[in-house]
Amino acid sequence: MDRGVGRGEGRGFSRTASRLHRCVGRRGCGVAPRAGGASRPRLSGVRRVSAMPGRGTGSSRRRLLVVAAVGSCVAIPSIASMTTDRLHAATPTGATAVFSRTGESRLDPEAEEAFAETIDIYCVDCHRGATAEGGVDLRGVADATTLHDVDPSLLLAVRDRLRARDMPPPRLDDADAPDSSDRPSDGEYRQGIRVLGGLLEARAATAGVPDVVLRRLNRYELGNAIEAVFGVRVDVSGLPADDVGHGFDHLGEVLATSPLLFEKLVDLAEEVARKVVFDPESAEPEIRIAKGEDLSGGRRRGGGRMLSTRGGVRARFDVPRPGRYRAEFLLAGQQAGDEPVRFELRRGRESAGRVDVPATMESPVIEGFEFEHREAAVELSAAFLNDFYRKRTANDPGEDRNAFVAEIRLVGPLDPPQPGDLQRALAARLRDGDRRVGIARASRWLLERSWGRRIESDEARRIAEQVIAATPTAGGEPSRVALMQTLVVYAIASPEFLFRIESPRAGAETDADGSVPLDGYAVAGRLAAFLNAGIPDEPLIASARSGRLDTDRGILREVDRLLRQGGARSLGERFATQWLHIDGVERSEPDPDRYGEITEALLAEMREETVLVFEELVRRERPITELFRQSSSWWTPRLARHYGLDPAALGLVEAGFARVDLDATAFPQADLGVLRHASILLATSNPTRTSPVKRGKWVMESLLDCPPPPAPPGAPQLPDPEADRTERASLRRMLEIHRQDPDCASCHVRMDAIGFALEPLDAVGRWRTTSEGHAVDAAAVLPGGRRIDGPSDLRDVIVEDPALLRSFGKHLLVYALGRGLEWRDEPVLDQLVGVLQARPTVRAAIEFIVLSEAFRRMPAPD
């Protein structure tokens, strides 16, 4: 499926094709109009936050301070993200046009005329007038005299469909294979992609840059930011869930901002303030509670976990500092026999003792123990020891003893806490001189770290007055601890912490396209969001302050530092999991009757395997294609057993992840890279079976950048595999029947073929040769006529397709810019693909993106 442009090809399109485009048995081409040129909506409704009620005297006063800060948000100009219109010196591979800054096109007019004629031949019969398929009228594209006036969003949509080779939709012949007799040739497709790319490049040269919605931190970024500045990890799951757009959950256009969010943010800010600033003489031990989804083991019942056989319920806690702690377990049981329910309480693998619990389900009791702990985390568990069951008979109602764990708690540290680095730093600035001067010094120091910009002395003094006025008192002056807590609340609950507020470089002139360069602090914010999913650290802020981020060299030095100091891990955690659609795999519930017990801990390890593999790819600067053909991975002993291998034979003798090299002799799927990862195979399956459709769609959408259009209204669904199988028909046969519907065939012919190739891998990532009593048949024919048989053939198709690098580059560009792409980004994406063709590594893509004007510029303020 070569999508490049070779030398020596004719400029024109074949004119021998019939002008009659037969639409019988076809569905729409999936060309959807895109919004282009219009400004996206700006943040609205922020001032309504002033209606938030306070809670208690001190809380109310601090909330009034926060509301005042939030109210100022309406005066903040909308923040824009630059979509570059000026290209780097390098030209994408296969480019045949050069454009001046005025947008003058030097494309061969004959090529444009031939392209327009091809559209007229193959597309206009279905896409014309009021009855145009999908509401898309292509008559303007089919006329060379009007081609330059067509909405560029439509040109991009057509280019996408030409690249996917699904316009016009293929018809199937009698053998269920694609019939290409009335479709453009491969040369015509490629020439069309070139022509449209040139037209879009010319239009982008004078189009200006789009305005985008004000962007805020999502929940994950907010948690990272709080940990980076204040040194504590907080649970952000109580904040409203973040929406997803273009595959990612941090894009400004989909992140809603509501009064509820601000209310929750203030609650979170007050929680952080209490943790990081306190009076050592009166501080109470913190209580961390695990219940519901925070517990693992057993089966869910109410808010806890029921154990109907021997086993345990576990919870893992982060430990803030070394010290003495108390473990508490809220326990009960379904009593039976002559003994009460018996538990063994454990810290990690170490037993802390056994307890008999006669309590019933209605009245659980607390049992626990104290311990010293110096590690960053601890696992607490309660194991059920004395299962009992007497079968029911006609004369005996029977008995069944079961154990119940309602909650597990970690209390502490129990020893008196000592102020942390942040409290000591704030106290040092408050210690001497006038209190207002001290608060101003503390404000300047903390807010520059929190907000990622310079705080001038006058602003610091104004903030100090507000902090003092909002701090609760006990009849006299506010205490030093109360002042510092109020300052922490102010720092976190301010719009400057929640939103990425960007400014142009001071004194910079506006370019002819209406854009200006970002200042160093804004560039620092974008780098931190891209590579650390958070806010700038102190070295980044220092680079911004010094002007180093105004230069290419300064930016690349920070990129290198960030990637070495956690950036590669962050990209694996946040980018790779969302690009590969495994971010929610921990919530999967595969059928235990079919696949055995897949615990939450095992699900987490499945996800972590993929994260570690991607992190290694970034750190070692390996080609992106190795993701799909490497024969090594990162496993735990539990993962090895899941995949059917002996951990000891692989050298996995201790808990935790280790790198393993796999042998295809013992592990047939060894060299498939992430295509064999349980995380991906589980995320693209149903709970009771594999799904060739989901897997095919995943490959098309995530890896080849050609997502199939939504199913047409009224399209028949695949029959239920349990209720509707006739004579135990195989899943392949059921899909063959499904494809007999013309509305379904055009998309399913490709999706199903891809999915069938992955059928030797079951829904949880294990190799198989039979399924539901049928031999696994992994053979298929792709729309271009290429025959594949099994995952290895599919792997070769994927890594050989130039669309893989384009899809990766497109997803990474969306992730880096924090917004969806539009037609003006097409030239930038073309250039990025050219860079990746020459150097196909994640670092090469990162370096190109961070130096691009799309990343470093914004529209000039009004």
N, C-alpha and C positions, 0 to 999 in steps of 0.2 A: 504494500500500500504506500508506494512512494508519493510523498506529497511535496517534494522539492521541485525545482525547476532546472532542467538540464540544458546544456549548451547544444546548439545545433538544431533545436526544435523550431518548427515553423511558427511564425508569429500569429498566423490566422487560425480560425477554427474551420473544421470541416464543414463544407456547405452541401454535402451530399445527403445529409439526413433529411428524412421526411419532415415537412412543416406541420404534419398532423401529429399532435402530441396526444396519444391515447391515454385517457384518464380512467378507463374502466378498470376496476379492481384496485385502485390506488386510493390512499388517504392523503391528506394534506402534507405539504413538504415540511411543516414545522417552522416556517419562517414567521417569526412574530415581530411586530414592530417594536422598536426600542425607543425609550425616551432619550432624546439627544438635544443638547443645547440648552435645555431649560434648567433653571436653578432648582436644586432640591429644597424641600421645605426646611426652614430654620427652626431652631428650638423654640417652643412656645409653651406658655402656661406656667413658666417657672415662678412668676410672682404669686401664684396661688398657694405656694408653700407657706406663705405668711399665715395661713389659717390653721397651721399645726398647733394643737394644744400642748402645753407643757405638762410635766409631771412633778409636782413638788416645787418648793420655793427655789432651791438651787438649780434644779433642772430647768425650770421655767426661765430663769434669768439667763442661763447659758443658751437656751434655745432662742431667746430673743436676739442674742448676739449672732447666732447662726442665721436666723431669718434675715437679719440686716445684711449679712454677707450674701445670702442667696438672692435677696431682692436686687442686689447690684448686678446680678447676672444678666438682667434684661438690657443693660447698657453695654454688654460685651459684644463687639461685632462678630458676625458669624465667621467661623473659621473655615478656611478653604484648603483643599489639597490640590496641589499643582498636577495637572495632566500635561506632560511635556509636549511642546510643539516644536522644539528645536532638537534635532537629532545629533548624536555624537558623530564623529568623523567616520566611524566604521559603517559600512553599508551591509544590510542583511544579505546572507547568501542567496544568490539567484535574483537579486533586485535588478530591474531593467529600466528604472526611471530615476531621474534626478530632479529635485525641486529646489527652486530658489526660495528666499524668505518671503517672497510675494505670493508663493503658492502656484507659480506658473508650472504647468505640467509639460514635460517633454516626452510623454508616452507617445508611442506610435499611434496616430489616429486610426490606422488600418486595424490595429489590434483591438481598439475600442469598438470599432464598427463590427468586427467579426464576433466579438463577445456579445454585443447587443443582438446580433442576428441569432446567435446560439440560444440566448434567452427567449427570443421570439419563437424559435423553432420548438423548444422543449418545455417552456414554462407558461407562456402567455395564455394558452388555451384554458388553463385552469385558474390562472391568476390575472383576471381582468375584470374591470367594471364592478358593479354593485354586488355581483354574485361571486367575486373572487374567493377562491379557497382560503379559509382562515382569515378573510378580510384583508389579504395582502395583494395589492394591485401592482404588477410588475411591468406595466406598459411603458413607464418612464425608463426603466432599466433596459428595455428591449429596443430603445431608440437612441442611437449614438448622438443625435442632436440634443437630446434632453438628459443624457446620462450624467453630465456634470451638475445638473440641478436637482438630482434625486437626493432625498433626505439621507445623510450619511449613515444614520442608524439602520436604515433599510439596506444600504450597501454592505454594512458589516454583517447583518443577518444573512444576506445572500452569500457572502464570503464564507461564513461559518458553515453553511449548508453545503457549499461546494467543497470545502475542506473535508467535511464528513462523508462526502460522496452519497448523500441521501436525498439530493434534489436533482432531478425528479426522483420520486420514490421508486425503488426497483419493483418490477413485477416478477412473480415466480412462475417458472415454467412447470410443465406437468410433473417433473421430478423434484419439485420443491426446491429448485435451485434458482438463483437470480437470473433473469433474462435481461441481458444488456443490449439487445438489438435496437432499442429505441431510446438509448441514453447517450449522453456525450461521451467521447473517448477520454482516456486518461489525459492526453495532451490538452484537450479542450478544458478539462477541469483545472489543470494546473495553470493554463494560460488565463483562465477566468480569475483564479486566485491572485495572479500577478497584476492583472488589470485593476481589480478592485483594491488591492493593496496600494497601488500607485495613486488611485483616485482618493483614497482615504488619507494618504500621506500628504497629498497636495492640499486637501481641505483642512487638515490639522495644522498646517503651517501658519494659517491666519485665523484660526478659530478661537483663539484665546483659551482660557482655562476655566474649568467648571467650578462653581461654588458648591460646597458640601455642608452638610449639617454639622453642628458642633458635636465633637466626639467626647465621650466620657469613658472612664475606666469601667470595664466589666467586672463581675464579681471576682474572678480569678486575679485580674490585674490589681484590683483594690486590695485583696488579701496580701499579694506580693508587696505592694507599696507600703502597707502598714508594717509588715515585717521588716522591710528594708530600712525604714526611717525610725520606727519605734521599738524594733527588736522583739516583737511578740507575734505569735501566730494566732489568728482569730478565725472563728467559724463564720464564713460569709454565706453559708447556705440559707440563712434566714432572710437574706435580701431577695427582692423579686428576681425571678429567673430572667436570664438574658435571652433575647431572641437571636435567631441565626439568619444570616443573609449571605448569599454567595458561598455557603459552606462554612462560614466562620461566625463566631459569637462576639466579635469585638468591633464590628463595623458601625460607624456612627449612624448610618441611615436606618438601622434596625434596633438600636439601643434606646428603648423608651426611657423617659425621665418623668417621674410622677411624684406627687406629694408623699405617697407611701414610701418611695425610695428614700427621700430626704428624711422622713421620720425614722426609718430603720437605720439610716446612716448616722443620725445623731445618737441613737441607742448604741450603735457600734462604737462611735467616738467616745462616748462616756465609759463604755466597758474598757476600751484601751486606756483611757486616762486613769481609771482605777488600778489597772494592772501595772502601768509603768511609773506612776507617781503615787506614793502612799506615805503614811506616817508609820515607821517601823514599830512604834510602840502600840499602835491600835489596829494593825492590819490583821484581817481574818484570813484563815487558809482558804484557798480557792477550791471549789468543788466542780469537777468535770464529770458529766453524766453521759453514759452510753446506753441507749435504748433503741428499740425499733431497728432501723436499717444500720445503725452503728454497731450492732451486735452481729456476730457470725457464728454459724453452727446451729444444729437443730432445725426446727421449722417455726415459722412465724405464728405467733398467737397473740392477738392484741398488740400491746406495745413491747412484748418480750419474745422469748424463744422457749419452745417446748422440746424436751428430749424424751422420746418414746423408747429409746434404747440407749445402751452405754455410749457415751460421747461427751462432748463439751461445748460450752458457749464461751466465746472469746470477745474481747474488746481491746483495741490498741489506743494508747494515749500518748500524746506528746508531753514531754516532761520539761517544764520551763527552766529548771536549774537543779543541780545536785542537792540532795537533802533528804529529810525523812518524810515519808508519805504513809497514808492509810488507804488500803483497798477495802471497798465495801461492796457487798453483793446483796441484792434484794431477791430472796429465794422463797420458793414454795414448792408444793408438789401435789400430784394426784395420788393420795395415799392408798396403799393396798398391802396385804400380807401382814406379817408380824413385826416388820421393821419400818421406821420412818424413812423417807427419802434421804439418801446419804450423798454428800458432795465432797469432792476434794478441791480445795482452793489453791490456785497456782499463780506464781509470778514467772512468766516465761515457761521454762520446763521444770522449774523448781517448785516442789510441793510446800505449801505453807500450812498444811494440816487438813484434817477431815472433820466434817460437821454433820450431825444428824439434824434434819429439818422436818419437824412434824407439822409445820404450818400448811394450811390448805391454800388453794388458789385464790380464795377470797381475802386472805389475810397474810400476805408474804411478810417475812421477817428479814432483818439485816444481820449478816454475818461478815466478818472481816479480819484483817490483820494489818500490822504496821511493818514497814521495811525501809531500809536505806537504799537509795538509788542514785547512780551517777551518770547513767546513759541518757541520750536525748529522747528515748521513747521506751515504753514498757507495755508488755502484753499481759493482761490479767484474764484468768479463765476459771470457770467452775465446771468440773467434770462430774457427771452422773455415774455412780459406782454400782448401785444395787438394783438393777432392773428386775422386775418381777411380773410374771403373767400367768394366770390360770385360765384355761380355756372355758368358755361358757358351754354349759350342757343343759339338758332339759330340767335337771334338778339343781343346778348351780348357776347363779348369774355370772360367775367368773369375776376375776379381778385383774386390774392392770395398773402397775405402779409407774408413774411418769414424773419427770422433774421439770420445773419451770424456773427460768431466770428472767426476772422482770427488768432489772437494771444492773449495771456494773458502774461503780463510781471510783474516781481517784480523788482523794482529798489531800491537799497540801500545796506547797511544803508546810510541814507542821512546825519546823523550827522558825524563829523570827526571821523575816526576810530582810535583806539588805538592799538599799537603793541601787538600781542599775546604772549603767553608763549615762543614759539619757537624763535620768533624774539628777545625777551628780553634775552633769554639764549645765542643766538649767539652773540648779541651785547655786553653782559657782557664779553665774552671771547675775543672780539676785542678791548675793551675799553683801556686797559693799555698796555704799552710796544710797542715793534716793531710790525709793521703791519703783517709781515710774521709769527712771533711767534703767534700772535693772530689768524690769519687764520688757522695755524696749530692746535692750541687748538680747535678752532671751528670745524675744519674738523674731528678731532679725536672723538669729542663728538658726532657730528651728524652722521658720517659714521658708528660708532659702533652700533648706534641705527638702522640705515637704512639697513646696510649690515649684521647685526647679527654676527659679529666676532670681534676679537681684532684688533685694528689698532695700530701698533707700531709707536714710535716717528719719525723714519726715513721716514716711509711711509707717515705720516701726513705732514712732511715738504715738501716732493716731491709733494704731492697733492696741498699744499698751493701755491707752485710755479706755478703749472698749472692753478689754479684758478685765481691767480693774472694776469697771462699772457693772459687768455681768457676773462677777464672782460673788457667791453668797457669803454673808458675814454672820457672826454670832454676837452681834451687838457692838463690835468694834471694827478694826480693820480686818480684811480677809487674811487668812493664814497663807504662808508661803506655799504649802502643799495645795491649797484650794486654788491659788493663782496659777500654779503650774498645770493643774488639771484642766482649768478653764482654757488655758492656752493650747493644750493638746486637743481638746474638743474643737476649738476654733480652727486649728490647723487641718484637722481631718474633715470636718463638716463643711468647710468652705468650698465653693464652686471651683476654686483654683486647685484643689486637691482632686476633686472628682472629675473635672473636665480637663481636656488637653487644650489649653488656651494658647494660641500661637500668635507671634508678632513678626512683622517684617524687620529685616536688618536696618538698624538706624542709619539714615542718610542715603540708603540705596535708592537708585533711580528706577522708575517703572519702565519695564521693557515695552517694546512696541505691541506685544500681545496682551498687555495689561497685567503682567505678573511681576512680582518682586521676590528677591531671595529671602528665605527665612532667617531670623537671627539665630545665633548659636544655641540659645536655650531651647528654641523650637526644634532645631535639628537634634539636640540631645534628647528631647522628649520622644521624637520619632524613632531614634536609634534604640532607646530603652524599651519602647513598646514593641518594636520589631524583634529585637534579639533577647530581651529579658522578660517580656510580658509584664512590665512594671513601669516605674518612673526612674529618672536619672539618678545614679549614685553620685557620691561626692567627686570622684575623678571626672565623670562626664560633666558635671556642673563646672568644675574647674576648667576643663577644656573649653566649655562654652564661654566662660567669663574671660578667658585669655584670648579668645578669637581663633583658637586652633580649629574649631569646627566650621570656620568659614573657608577652609582649604581642603582639597582632596586628600592631601597627606594626613592632615589631622583626623579626618573622618575615618580613613582606613586604619590608622593606628588604634582608634577606639574600637572599630569593628574587630580587629585582631584581639584586643584585650577582652572584649565582651564575650567573644566566642570561646576564649580560653577560660573565662571565669563564669561559666554556667550558661552561656548563650547556646551552645550546641545542645545541651540538655533541654533548655527552654524550647528550642525549635522542635525537638522530638516530642516534648510534652504537649505543646499547644498547636504548632503547625501540622506536624505529621499526623497526629491523631485525628485532627479534623479533616485534613486533606484525604486521608485514607478511610474516613468515616468509622472510626473505632472509638470515638471519644466516650460513647455510652455503653461500651461492651460490658462493663461491670454490672450493668442492670439486666443483662440477658438471663433468660431462664430456660435453658435447653431441657428437653424432656428427660428426667432421670431414668425412666423405664427404658429408654432407647440408648442413652449415652452415659449412664451411670451418674454418680453424684459429681456435679461441677460446682464446687464451693465458691463463695465470694472471693476467698483468698486466691484460688486458682484463676478465677476470671481476672483478678487484678494482675496476676503474674503473666497472663496472656497479653494483656495490654502493655505491660512493662517490657516484655520481650521485643515488641515492635518499636517502642520508644528507644530502647538501648541500641538496637540495630541502626536506627536512623541517627542517633547521636554519634555512633562510631563512624558512620558514613561521613558526617560533617567533620568530625575531628581529624580523620585520616585523609580527608580530601579525596575520597574515592569517587569514581564515576557514578552518576545517578542510576545508570542502568544496572549497576551491581545490586541494587535493592531487589532486583527481580531474578538474579541468577547466582547469588552467593550461596555457598554450601556451609556457611557457619552461622551461628546464632548465639543468643544469650539465654541460658536455661537455669532453672533451679532443679533440684532432685524431683520435686513434685511435677514440674513441667515435663521432665524426661519420662517419668512414669506415665503421664497422661498421653504422651506421643508413642508409648509402647516400647521405650528403650530402658536399659538398665543404667541408673545413675552412676553406679560404681564403675561400669565399663567406660563411661565418659569422663571419669575423674571427678564426678560431682559427689563429694563426700560430706559436705557441710551445707547447711541452709544458706540461702542467698544465691545471687546470680553469678554465673561464671561463663566465660566464652567457651563454646564447644565447636569442634570441627566435625561435620557430619559426613558419613559414608553412604553413598547411594546403594551399596550392596545390602546394608541392613536397614536403610531408610530411603525408600524409593523416591521420595519427594525432596531429597537433600538439597539439590541445586535449583530450587524454585524461588529462593529468596522469600520475600514477604508473601508471595502467592500461596505458600504453605502455612503461614502463621495462623494459629487457631483464632487469634483476635479478629482477623479479617474474614476468615471462613465462617465464623460464628455470627459476625455482624451482617453477613450477606446471606444468612439462612433463616428459615423459620424454626420455631421451637421443636418441631417434630420431624423435620426433613430439610434437606438442602433445597435451594431455590435457584435453578439455572437462570431464571429471569432476573432475580436480584443481583446475582453475580455478574451476569452480562451487563446489566445497567451500571453496576459499580465500575467495571472496567471501562465502559464507554464514557462515563461521566467523570470519574476521578483520574483515569490514566490516559485517555485518548481525547479528552476535551470535545466530545461529541455526544452530549446527553440526549437520549431519545425524547421526543416531545411527549406530553401527557397523553394517556389513552383517550381516544375520542369518546364523547358522551354516548352511553348505551353499549359500549364495547363489552362483550361477554367476559366473565371472570373465569379463571382457571377452576375446574371442578374441585370440590373438596376431596383431598386424597384418601380420606377414610370412607366417606359416605357415598361417593359417586363413582368409584372405580368400577368399571365393567370387566368382570373376569380378571381382576387384579392387574389391570393395564399398567404398564410402567409409566413413570413420570414423563419420559421422552415421548411415548405414544400420546399421552394426554396433551402435551404441548404441540405435537404435530397436528392433532385435531383442532387445537386452538388456532393454529396458524392458517387453517383453511378459511377462516373469516378474512376477507380482503382488508378490512379495516385494521386487522392486527398483524397481518403478514409482513408489511413493509418494515416495521420496527423489530418484530420478534425474530425475523430471519437472521439478524445479526446478534441480537441479545442472546437468543437461545443457543446459537452455535458457540459463542464464547462460554456461556454457562455450562454447556454439555462437556466442554473440554476440562472443566474443573470437577466433574462428577466423581473421579476416583478419590477425592478428598471429601470426607463427610462433614456434617454441620459443626463439628467441634475440632476439625483439623486432623483427623486420623485417616490413614490410607485404607482403602477398601477395594474389593474386587466385585462385590455383589451388593445389591440394594433392594430391599423388599422382595427378595426371592428372585430377582432378575440380575443377570450379569451386567455390570456397569459398561455402558457403551459411551465412550468419550469421543467418538469420531463425529466430525461436522464439516460443513462447507461454509466458508465465509462469503459475503456478498460478492467479492471480487473473483470468486471461483477457487480460492486457495483452500485446500483440504488440510485439516488439522485433526490430530488424534491424541488427546490427552494434554495434561498441563504443560509438559515440556514444549510441545508445538505451540501452544498458546503463548508461553513465555517468549519464544522466539519471535512470534508475531508482534508482541508488545514492544520488545526492546529494539526491533528493527524499524518500528514505525516512528518517523520524525515527530508525530503527534505527541509521543510520550514526553519529550523535552518541552514541547510547547505547552502541554497541559501542566507540567510541573512549574514551568516559568510563570504561567498565567496565575495559578493558585498562589505561588509565592509572592507575586506582585500585588495581588489583592490583599494578602495577609500583611505585607509590608506597608502598603498605603492606607490600610484601614478603611477601604471603600471598594465598591464594585467598579469594574472597568466599563468604559464606554467607547464609542468609536474613536475618540481622540487619542485613546491609549494604544490603538492598534499599531502605529509605527513604533512605539516604544517596545511593545511586546515582540514585534518582528525583530527588532534589534537584539532583544534579550535572547531570543531563540538563536540568532546568529552567534552570540557569545557562547551559548551552551553547546552549539554544534562544534565550536573550536575547543572548548574546555568544559566538559559536561560535569561540573561539580557544583555542590551547593554554595561553596564559598565564591565561585565565579559569579553565580547569580546574585548573591548578596552584594558583592562589590559593585556590580553594574547598577543594581537598584539604588543603593545608598548614594552613588555619585550622580544619578540621573536627576534631571530637573523636575521630574514628577515627584521626587522625594524631597527636593531641597528648595522648592519655590511654592508660592501661593499667589492668589489674585491680590492685586493692590487694594488696600482698604478704600472704601468710598470716601 
